[in-house]
Amino acid sequence: MSNRQPEARLHGLWSDLVPVAAPSEAPTAPHGNVLGRIRFTDAPTEPALVDATPLLTTHMTNEQVTPVEEIWRTGLPVRAGVSGDAVFAEDGEHLFYAVRLGPQPVYRRPVRELYENALRFTWERGYTDLVRMWNLIGGITSPNADGLETYRDFCIGRAEAFAAFADRFPQLSAATGIGTLSPGVDVCFLAAKPGRAVHLENPRQTPAYKYPSRYGPKSPSFARATFLRDVDAPGQETGSLFVSGTASILGDDTVHVDDVAQQTEETLRNIEALVGGDNLRRHGVAGAGYDVKDLDQVKVYVRDAEHLPVVRNICESTLPADTDISYFNVAVCRPDLLVEIEGVCR
Ligand SMILES: C=C(O[C@@H]1C=C(C(=O)O)C=C[C@H]1O)C(=O)O
């Protein structure tokens, strides 16, 4: 656990990235109630309530990296449940929702259904601000049964669902769309009661939802970051800035093709521009903003195992020593992207 984690954020949300422990050494929660867990390990499992808590298990580790679990916590009392294939938990301010879609010849229609069910459920429970979404996609850059790249196929279904719910969810939140090591799609997200989320774009990048059609028939449905104001912090701009999966893209172009070190550095510059005070103020969030060094609960996705050492080196020399960083050896959403980075600034 990072030393920079707040002792207690009674009315916020926070997370830890911890090694997956053997049952006998299961970590005891240091503080707060568990809203949801995401286990990054060597095989997928259907989402389930485990210890009365939603658990999503996704295949994202191999012999290159160690399994980890991301644990989302809240200071408020939590109630968990099952809705169809999905598991969820809510605390009256926040919702965590997780669902798995097994392997499909074509993802468009089942992804649309998955997202429509999720958005309907979320809306009906009053968590009308999406905060952070993860789309963990097996074979992300491989073709589907029709020859269309799986990520592009996925993006169509997701975009259709958001179009159908545009009256209720007019704004897209921070997200990640990244490869996993087994076919199928794992989706989980955090949403909040209205009035606390502000969605940000990056001045160095074209909004993803405006990408031109050469990247796919429907552009990706996400914002570059979402700031979630703390509950009960009147007059103070305190909260968490959820940074989407970020890569070496300027405008809409991949830059530094075939150069992993430069891609990593460009990605960190993109994050710096996104989280800085100028960009926050441009989006109506007051305060000093953040520095890339404030990024914590960092996930670094590296396409090729042989690039792990150089990416680690750059991340570890840029980010403070007490930063929680997990590395994954998985494909990124464009075949020419070698690395992607996400995290949370607090
Ligand atoms: C890397 C990019 O996109 C990736 C795909 C996303 C998605 O489809 O939800 C979100 C962020 C990134 O994980 C990008 O377009 O810059």
The ligand as an SDF file (V2000), in Angstrom:
LIG
                    3D

 16 16  0  0  0  0  0  0  0  0999 V2000
   -5.0660    4.7130  -25.2830 C   0  0  0  0  0  0  0  0  0  0  0  0
   -6.2830    5.1160  -25.6890 C   0  0  0  0  0  0  0  0  0  0  0  0
   -7.4600    4.5100  -25.4420 O   0  0  0  0  0  0  0  0  0  0  0  0
   -7.5790    3.4100  -24.5620 C   0  0  0  0  0  0  0  0  0  0  0  0
   -8.9560    2.8980  -24.7130 C   0  0  0  0  0  0  0  0  0  0  0  0
   -9.9780    3.3170  -23.8950 C   0  0  0  0  0  0  0  0  0  0  0  0
  -11.3840    2.8590  -24.1010 C   0  0  0  0  0  0  0  0  0  0  0  0
  -11.7150    2.4530  -25.2110 O   0  0  0  0  0  0  0  0  0  0  0  0
  -12.1720    2.9030  -23.1280 O   0  0  0  0  0  0  0  0  0  0  0  0
   -9.7180    4.1950  -22.8160 C   0  0  0  0  0  0  0  0  0  0  0  0
   -8.4330    4.5900  -22.5560 C   0  0  0  0  0  0  0  0  0  0  0  0
   -7.3120    3.8280  -23.1230 C   0  0  0  0  0  0  0  0  0  0  0  0
   -7.1970    2.6650  -22.3450 O   0  0  0  0  0  0  0  0  0  0  0  0
   -6.4210    6.3610  -26.4800 C   0  0  0  0  0  0  0  0  0  0  0  0
   -7.2830    6.3840  -27.3540 O   0  0  0  0  0  0  0  0  0  0  0  0
   -5.6780    7.3230  -26.2040 O   0  0  0  0  0  0  0  0  0  0  0  0
  1  2  2  0
  2  3  1  0
  2 14  1  0
  3  4  1  0
  4  5  1  0
  4 12  1  0
  5  6  2  0
  6  7  1  0
  6 10  1  0
  7  8  2  0
  7  9  1  0
 10 11  2  0
 11 12  1  0
 12 13  1  0
 14 15  2  0
 14 16  1  0
M  END
$$$$
